[in-house]
């Protein structure tokens, strides 16, 4: 349902039940307080004169795991993963402690599945480059504006250029818009 522009009242005219329902009841049901169902939720414009409640989500995998894959893959414990309802955009943050056994790089990114299909990519993540044992703790934040509105799942993925990548304290946060 969308908000309707209120009618203009005319002196001596009758205000009908249908007009009351359309211009008062229905419009009040399109306000944020009427649509709020989840503590901590927020609202985004979903269409002309229409708002939708969105709920952010976070997940973490705190154990240390490794990969030698040179293409993005899952670790032994998949994720972290969150599933949220988005509009056409979302703010996504990934965080982790990353190391590499050699002079290669280790990278953490994420893929999107569900109503959107977006592959993981180096420019949407974090990484460590260079000297063995020179691990980092890093975060990256990306504004996605290319999502299909609906239920989308964001899953962290991992790769190395060479050597063995070690990943710990992995987190993902999605703020759907």
N, C-alpha and C positions, 0 to 999 in steps of 0.2 A: 504494500500500500504506500502511496506517496502523499505528502502533504498537499492540501488544496488551498489555493488562494482564497481568502475569505470573501464572502459576498458583500456587496454594499447594501446596507440597510436603507429602506425607503420609509418615510413617515407613513403611519397608518397601515402598513402592509403586515400581513400575518407571517410570523416566524414559524415555519412548519417543523414537524418532527424530523423529516428528511434533511432539511437544512441544518437543524441542530446537530444531527448525527454526522453529517458531512463536514461542516465547518467548525464544529466545536469538539465533539467526541473523537472523531477520526483524526483531526489535527493534533489533539492532545496525545493521542496514542502514537503519534509520530515523533514525539519529543524524547530526548535522552532519558529523562526519569522514567518514562513509560516503557522504554525498551531495555533499560538496565536490568540484567538478570544475573550478572556475575560480578562478585566483588573484585575490584582491580581491573575490570574491563574498561575499554575506552571506545570512542566512536569515530567512525570515518564516514565520509560522504560516499555513498554507494551508487547514487544516481541523482538526477535533478530533484531537488527538494526531498531527498531521502537519505537517512543515516542508517548505519548498521553497527551493532556492537561487535567489537573485536577483542579477543583475549590473547595476550602474549603468552609464550611458553618457553621453558628452558629445560635442558636435560644435560646430564654430565656422565662421563665415564672417567673415574679417577685412577684406575689401575694403569700400570705401564705395559705397553704392548709394542711390538715391532713389525716392520715389513721390509722386504727387499724389492718389492714390486716397483717397476719404473713407470707403470701406468696407475691411475687412481684405482684404489681398491678398498675393501673393508678390512679392518683388523679383526682379530679373533673375537673380540666383543664389538659387534656392529654399532656404529654411531659415535657419539650420541645422535638421537633422532627426535624431532618434534613434529607433530601434525597439528595444523591450525587452519582455521578458515581465514582466507585472505581476500582482499579486493585485488586490484591490479598491481598493488605494490606491497612491499614488506621491507623492514629494516632487519638485517640479519647480522649477528655477531658470532664469530668463532674465536675460541681461546684455547691455548694449550702450551705445554712444555715440550719442546722438540729438540732432538739431538740427532747427529749422524756419526756413524763409526769411522768415516773417512773424510775425504775432501769434497764429497758430493753434497747435494742439498736434500733436505727432507721437507715435505710440504703437507699442509692440512687445508682442505677446501670443503665444499659441500655440494651435493646434488639436490635437485628439486624434482619430486615425482608427485603423482596425483593428477589433478586437472591440468597442471603444467608439467612439462618435461624439459629440464634444463640440466645439462651436464656440468660436472665439477670443472673448475678452471683455476689456473694459477693466480689470475688477477682477482680472485675472490677469496683469498685465504691468507695463511701465514706460512713462513718458512725460515729455515736456518741454512746458511750457506758457508762452505769453507772448511774450517779446521775441525778435526775430530775432537769431540769432547767440549766444543764451544756451544753448548746448548743455550736455548733462549726460552723465555716465557713471553708470549706475545698474544695480541688480540687484533682482529681486523673487523671493521664494520662496513657493510655494503648495503646501499639502497637499491633494491630491485624494483624496477618499474615495468617489467615485462612478464608479469604473472597473469595467468588466467584466473579470474575470480572463482573461488570455491575452496574445496579442501585440498591443501597442499602439504606434502611431507618434505622436511629438510633433513638430510642425512649427511653427517661428516664423512669425508673420504680422505685417503692418505696415499702418498707416493714418495719415491726417492729418485734422484738422478743417478746415484750409485751408492754403494755401501748399504748399511743397515740403518733405517730410520727408527728412532725410539720416540714414542708419543705417550705423554702422561697428562693427567689433570685436564682432560678434554671437555670442552663445554660448547654448547650452541644455544643462542637466544634468538627468538624470532618475535618481532613486534609487527603484527600484520596491520596493513593500512587499507 
